[in-house]
Structure formats: structure tokens, C-alpha cells
Amino acid sequence: MNFRFCNLNSPPPSPSPSRGEGWGGGAAIRNPKSAFERGFTLIEIIIVIVILSIVSGITVKFLVDSMRIYRMTVNQKTLLDEGKLALERMCRDIRDASAITGSTATSVTFTRNDATAQDAAGENIRFDLSGSTLRKVKNAGGAPENPIAMADNVFTFAVAYATSEVQLRLTLQLASGENVTLQTRVHPKNLLEDLGVPPPPTYKNFRILNSAGTPIVPTWEEVRRP
């Protein structure tokens, strides 16, 4: 243990800054000598906050736009798949028609030629739009009719029939604005007028003739009479 003696009549020693001493018995006030010791001013902190806010806003907008584009792409693909499936089913059925018995701007009615697992031979079938649902109506015109939903979210369904050709145009649209439009043409291969009943036309759909002029069944293509 060390002891220090001093003369009470002599003035007190000066405080030593190197030992952290100051007047009044407290620590000496340190004077920062570098930028790291000085810290940040209020202006510098405000500038950093503003820059971070701008960067964060840009990042958030990028993420929001990416999610919006992703949702739009998924919705359009869903509509496209639903519309393609509906058109393929309609084309398959209309292609087997033996007669087109009715056609309006928004519907087509025909008589099926061959039986399938769902339809009977000679059955009347109608494709039409009810509200926003595209329907296949079995036993069309009979009692009772049997409507079957084929596609939802249908905005418009247009039909045009002329010269043994059925043109279908289908537009699907969601409430969020995504939409897709599909269009196709169908040539029924079993129309009675194309089979020569009655009278023989100058155009025959989807038929191959042999050298004797006799149709080859069931292979089909578009040919003309001589």
C-alpha cells in the first residue's frame, strides 16, 4: 500500500488528464481526436434515413409488381387451358355432326352421327352461353334438356355457320381484368349434304376416293368432285 503526504499549506496538485482526473474529483472531459470518436451529426442521420427510405420504397415496388405479374400470368394460363379444352370438346362433337339443325350468333345445334360414351347416335346437341357459363345441352329441344357446364368465366361466345363450316370464337375474362380469346373453324365430316343426300354438292368434306371414285371409309380429307 502506498501513501502520499502533502503539505496542507501548499496548493493542491493539478489534475492529470492522462489518469482521467479533473477538477471537482470527476473524470476529465475527453476531446475526440478522430471522426470515429466524434460520431454522427443529426444532419448525417437524417440523410441516411432518407436514402434508406428511397431504397426500401424501390424494393417494395419491385416485389409488388413481380407478384402482380405472376398472378396475372397464372390467371391467363388458367383461362387459356380452360378455353382450349372447351374448344377441343366442341370441335370433336361438331366434327361428328350429321346435320347442323340450328345456328345463331351465340349457339349452334346439331345432330350427332356416331354414339360415344356420353352421347347417343342421332342425339340433338346444342352449345350455348348461359350467363358466364358455356354449356353443352344434350337432348336439345326435347323434354327434358340436360345442360352440362363446359367452361366458366366466359365473356362472349360467337358462332358463324356457312358453307359446311362452323366458326367458333370464345372469350374468357376474370373480374381482375385478365382475358384470353380463342377462335377455330370446324368442318363436320358427316353432313348429309356432303354425303350426297340430297343433292350431290360440288364439295365434299374429309373424304378420300379410290381410283374408281368410291369413298374410302373411315379415312378422311378435303377433296372436290370432278
Long-range contacts (C-beta under 8 A, 24 or more apart in sequence): 71-176, 72-176, 72-178, 75-174, 75-176, 75-178, 76-178, 76-179, 76-180, 79-153, 79-172, 79-173, 79-174, 79-178, 79-179, 79-180, 80-180, 80-182, 82-151, 82-152, 82-153, 82-172, 83-151, 83-170, 83-172, 83-180, 83-182, 84-182, 85-151, 86-134, 86-150, 86-151, 86-170, 87-168, 87-170, 87-182, 87-184, 89-136, 89-150, 90-127, 90-136, 90-150, 90-168, 90-186, 91-168, 91-184, 91-186, 93-119, 93-125, 93-127, 93-136, 94-127, 94-166, 94-186, 94-188, 95-186, 95-187, 95-188, 95-189, 96-188, 96-189, 96-190, 97-188, 97-190, 97-191, 98-122, 98-188, 98-190, 98-191, 98-192, 99-191, 99-192, 100-161, 100-166, 100-188, 100-191, 102-126, 103-159, 103-160, 103-161, 103-166, 104-159, 105-158, 105-159, 105-160, 106-157, 106-158, 106-159, 107-157, 107-159, 108-159, 108-161, 108-166, 108-168, 109-140, 109-141, 110-188, 113-190, 114-190, 127-157, 127-159, 128-157, 129-154, 129-156, 129-157, 134-170, 155-179, 163-203, 164-188, 164-191, 164-193, 164-194, 164-203, 164-205, 187-222, 189-220, 200-225, 201-225
